[in-house]
Structure formats: C-alpha cells, structure tokens
Amino acid sequence: MALSPYNGWEPALSGQGIYAMGIEIIGEITDVETIAAGGSIREMARLRRVYGRGRWRKLKGIARVRLSDSAICQAEVHWYEAHGIGRREEKIKRLLWEQ
C-alpha cells in the first residue's frame, strides 16, 4: 500500500481545489497575483448574490497552512476578494510539500 502525501488526511475535493475547511493559514500570503477581475470571473453572479456587489477579483498566492491533522506545509491558495467585503472562499489548489 502506497503512502499518501496527505499523511492520513484525505482532502475534501470540490471542483479542482481543496476548500479550506479545517485549514488554518499561518502568517502572510506571499507572491500574490490577480488571476481574474470583474466580468472575467465565472462565479460573478453567485459572488454578488451571496456576498454583495463589489469590485471582485480572483487571486492566488503561496502560504504556510496547518492542515486538520496539524501538519504544516506550504500551499498555493486561491480566493476571491472585494474592497469593503474582504477575502472569501479560500481554497488550496495544490500542496507544496517541503522535502
């Protein structure tokens, strides 16, 4: 039986990412880049319906995260953000395991 890189923690996959339930971001998010803004965001109608109108952007960055099993690693994190509303729906796109 092969060992899982998740060390016994099986992620809850949704779409193409791991939603940040049970995951804590430690420190700052670095290397922040804008992926999409305004009408380029596929989820725009839902974001406005759930969180309200705003200048929505989809961003990505690198952060140290603590997983639900207390393992700490670096991960690429994606989220939506709007001025006056803040960061919403953080999810891990991929884990960057330290060797």
C-alpha positions in Angstrom: 0.0 0.0 0.0 1.5 3.3 -1.1 1.8 6.1 1.4 -0.4 9.2 0.8 1.3 12.6 0.7 -1.6 13.7 2.9 -0.3 11.7 5.9 -3.7 10.2 6.6 -5.6 13.4 5.9 -7.9 13.0 2.9 -8.9 16.3 1.4 -12.5 17.2 0.6 -12.2 17.9 -3.1 -14.6 20.3 -4.7 -14.1 21.2 -8.3 -10.4 21.5 -8.8 -9.4 22.6 -5.3 -9.4 21.7 -1.6 -11.7 24.0 0.3 -10.2 25.5 3.4 -12.4 23.7 5.9 -10.3 22.7 8.8 -7.3 24.5 7.4 -5.6 27.5 9.0 -3.4 29.9 7.1 -0.3 30.7 9.1 1.3 34.1 8.6 1.1 36.1 5.4 0.2 35.1 1.9 3.2 35.8 -0.4 3.6 36.1 -4.2 0.0 37.3 -4.6 -1.2 37.5 -8.2 -4.5 38.5 -9.7 -6.0 35.7 -11.8 -9.2 37.4 -13.0 -11.2 40.6 -12.3 -14.7 41.8 -12.9 -16.5 40.1 -15.8 -13.7 37.6 -16.3 -14.7 35.7 -13.1 -17.1 32.8 -13.9 -18.7 32.9 -10.5 -19.5 36.7 -10.6 -23.3 36.3 -10.3 -23.0 33.9 -7.4 -20.5 36.1 -5.6 -22.8 39.2 -5.9 -25.8 37.2 -4.7 -24.1 35.7 -1.7 -21.7 38.5 -0.6 -23.0 41.6 -2.3 -21.8 44.0 -5.0 -18.1 44.9 -5.1 -15.0 45.1 -7.3 -14.4 41.3 -7.2 -11.0 39.8 -8.0 -9.8 36.2 -8.0 -6.3 36.0 -6.5 -3.7 33.4 -5.8 -0.6 33.2 -3.6 1.7 31.0 -1.5 1.0 30.5 2.2 2.0 28.2 5.0 -1.0 26.2 6.1 -1.9 24.0 9.0 -4.0 21.1 7.9 -6.7 19.4 10.0 -4.2 16.8 11.2 -1.8 19.5 12.4 0.7 19.0 9.6 2.2 22.3 8.4 3.2 22.8 4.8 3.2 25.4 2.0 0.4 25.5 -0.4 -0.9 27.5 -3.4 -4.0 29.2 -2.1 -6.8 30.8 -4.3 -9.5 33.1 -3.1 -12.0 35.8 -4.1 -11.7 39.4 -2.7 -13.6 42.6 -3.0 -12.9 46.0 -1.4 -15.1 46.5 1.6 -16.1 42.8 1.7 -12.7 41.2 2.2 -11.2 37.7 1.4 -13.8 35.0 0.8 -13.8 31.3 -0.2 -10.1 30.4 0.3 -9.1 27.0 -1.1 -5.9 25.1 -1.6 -5.1 24.4 -5.2 -2.0 22.3 -4.6 0.2 21.4 -1.7 3.9 22.2 -1.9 5.5 19.6 0.3 8.8 20.6 1.9 11.5 17.9 1.5 
